[in-house]
Amino acid sequence: MRKCKLFYTIIILSLLVINSSLCAVAQRPESFSGKGYVGTLPELTRHYEPEEPTKTSPEMNPAKNFNSENEIKPTPRDNPTFVNIILKSEKTSQYVNDINEFIPMLESIYDMIENNNNVQVFNAKVYYFNKSADYLREKYEKKPESQFISFKRLMELSMHAKSIALLRTEAEKYNPYLAYGSAGYIYNPNNITEQLDYLKTEIEQTIIILKESN
């Protein structure tokens, strides 16, 4: 009797195992041929082309006439706001401001030589120039600015202009009493005119140096 019960038990267990296996097979796809996983892979061949994205990119428009001369406004150099704030003219070095004051002085002396103005007016202009040069010398003689070409040229020109002014003063005083010999040649009008031409050339060169120093 016990053997019969054991036999039936074995048969029932066998049927349960077979039934479970059949259920698992039924849940799987019929075939895995050509599939690396459950599902379908895209066609990856040499002729494969990705599909265009459905979302459109924003259109990039170049700046209108960026290189057009009509779109570029000229620099407003006549506008005091631009000159004083944008260019920051107030930050110009004090030395440059000082030497710029000599430019109109020298231009005035140059014009006086050209116009052959009288000795007294010429000497007055030269005197003012010399005093200004003395002030510049005292202010910068112990500073690096004293090594600038503009500084040295102003000092040399000051000495030359002073000597020409003295020569013209003495010529006015002594010319009527001196013969045009070797002793009186220095006061000869032709010699003075020649010296004035030299001075005029020096003034012109110095003005150029001062303007280039800005």
C-alpha positions in Angstrom: 0.0 0.0 0.0 2.8 2.3 0.9 4.5 1.6 -2.4 1.4 2.5 -4.3 1.1 5.9 -2.5 4.8 6.6 -3.3 4.3 5.8 -6.9 1.3 8.1 -7.3 3.2 10.9 -5.5 6.1 10.6 -8.0 3.7 10.7 -10.9 2.0 13.8 -9.6 5.3 15.6 -9.0 6.5 14.7 -12.6 3.3 16.1 -14.0 3.7 19.4 -12.1 7.3 19.9 -13.4 6.3 19.2 -17.0 3.4 21.6 -16.7 5.7 24.4 -15.4 8.1 23.9 -18.3 5.3 24.1 -20.9 4.1 27.4 -19.4 7.5 29.0 -19.5 8.0 28.0 -23.2 4.6 29.4 -24.0 5.6 32.9 -22.7 8.7 33.2 -24.9 8.6 34.5 -28.5 8.4 31.8 -31.1 11.8 32.6 -32.6 15.0 34.6 -31.6 16.4 34.5 -35.1 18.2 37.8 -36.0 17.5 39.3 -32.6 20.0 40.1 -29.9 17.3 40.9 -27.4 13.6 40.8 -27.2 12.6 43.5 -29.7 13.8 44.8 -33.1 17.1 46.6 -33.7 17.5 49.5 -36.3 19.0 48.6 -39.7 22.7 49.5 -39.2 24.2 49.1 -42.6 26.6 51.3 -44.7 23.5 52.9 -46.3 21.9 53.8 -43.0 21.0 57.4 -42.7 19.6 58.9 -39.5 16.2 60.4 -39.6 16.0 64.2 -39.6 15.1 65.5 -36.1 11.6 66.7 -35.8 12.6 69.8 -33.7 13.8 72.6 -35.9 16.9 74.6 -34.9 16.7 78.4 -34.5 17.6 80.3 -37.6 20.9 82.3 -37.2 20.8 85.7 -39.0 24.0 87.6 -39.4 24.2 91.1 -38.2 22.8 93.5 -40.7 25.5 95.2 -42.9 28.1 94.7 -40.2 30.9 95.7 -42.4 29.0 98.4 -44.2 30.6 101.8 -44.0 27.1 103.3 -43.8 26.5 101.4 -40.5 29.7 102.6 -38.8 29.4 106.0 -37.1 32.5 108.2 -37.1 34.3 108.9 -33.8 32.8 112.1 -32.2 36.1 113.8 -31.6 34.3 117.2 -31.7 32.1 116.2 -28.8 33.6 117.5 -25.4 32.1 114.5 -23.6 34.0 112.0 -25.8 37.2 114.0 -25.6 37.2 114.6 -21.9 35.7 111.3 -20.7 36.3 108.6 -23.3 39.8 109.8 -24.3 40.5 110.8 -20.7 42.5 113.8 -21.7 42.7 114.8 -18.0 45.1 111.9 -17.4 47.7 113.3 -19.8 51.1 113.6 -17.9 51.9 117.0 -16.4 55.2 117.1 -18.4 53.3 116.8 -21.7 51.0 119.6 -20.6 54.0 121.8 -19.7 55.8 121.3 -23.0 52.6 121.9 -25.0 52.6 125.5 -23.6 55.8 126.1 -25.5 54.3 125.4 -28.9 52.4 128.7 -29.3 55.4 130.6 -27.8 57.7 129.2 -30.4 55.2 129.6 -33.3 54.9 133.3 -32.3 58.7 133.8 -32.3 58.9 132.0 -35.7 56.3 134.3 -37.2 58.1 137.4 -35.9 61.3 136.3 -37.6 59.4 135.6 -40.8 57.7 139.1 -40.6 61.0 140.8 -39.6 59.4 142.4 -36.6 61.3 145.0 -34.6 64.0 144.1 -32.0 62.0 145.2 -28.9 59.0 143.0 -29.6 61.2 140.1 -30.6 63.3 140.4 -27.4 60.1 140.6 -25.3 58.9 137.3 -26.8 62.3 135.6 -26.3 62.5 136.9 -22.7 59.1 135.2 -21.9 60.2 132.0 -23.6 63.5 132.0 -21.6 61.7 132.5 -18.3 59.3 129.6 -19.1 62.3 127.4 -20.1 64.0 128.3 -16.7 60.9 127.2 -14.9 60.8 123.9 -16.8 64.5 123.3 -16.0 64.0 123.8 -12.3 60.9 121.6 -12.3 62.4 118.6 -14.1 66.2 118.8 -13.9 66.3 116.1 -11.2 63.6 113.9 -12.7 63.6 111.4 -15.6 61.9 113.9 -17.9 65.2 115.8 -18.0 66.6 113.1 -20.2 63.8 113.5 -22.8 64.8 114.8 -26.2 62.1 117.4 -26.0 63.4 118.7 -22.7 67.0 119.0 -24.0 66.0 120.7 -27.3 64.0 123.3 -25.4 67.0 124.0 -23.1 69.3 124.3 -26.1 66.9 126.5 -28.0 66.4 128.8 -25.0 70.1 129.5 -24.9 70.4 130.1 -28.6 67.3 132.4 -28.7 68.8 134.3 -25.7 72.1 134.8 -27.5 70.4 136.0 -30.7 68.2 138.5 -28.7 71.4 139.9 -27.0 73.1 140.1 -30.4 70.3 142.1 -31.9 70.2 144.5 -28.9 73.9 145.1 -29.1 73.7 145.6 -32.9 71.1 148.3 -32.4 73.3 150.0 -29.9 76.8 149.7 -31.5 76.1 149.5 -35.3 76.1 153.2 -36.0 79.6 153.5 -34.5 81.3 150.4 -36.0 82.8 150.0 -39.4 82.0 146.7 -41.2 85.5 145.3 -40.6 86.6 142.2 -38.7 85.6 143.7 -35.3 82.2 144.9 -36.5 81.2 141.9 -38.6 79.3 140.2 -35.8 76.8 143.1 -35.8 76.5 143.2 -39.6 72.8 143.0 -40.6 73.7 140.2 -43.0 75.2 138.1 -40.1 72.2 138.8 -37.9 69.8 137.7 -40.7 71.8 134.5 -41.1 71.7 133.8 -37.3 67.9 134.5 -37.3 67.5 131.9 -40.1 69.4 129.3 -38.0 67.2 130.1 -35.1 64.1 129.8 -37.2 65.2 126.3 -38.4 65.8 125.2 -34.8 62.4 126.5 -33.7 60.7 124.6 -36.5 62.4 121.4 -35.6 61.7 121.8 -31.9 58.0 122.4 -32.5 57.9 119.1 -34.4 59.6 117.3 -31.5 57.1 118.8 -29.0 54.1 117.7 -31.0 55.4 114.2 -31.5 55.9 113.9 -27.7 52.1 114.1 -27.2 
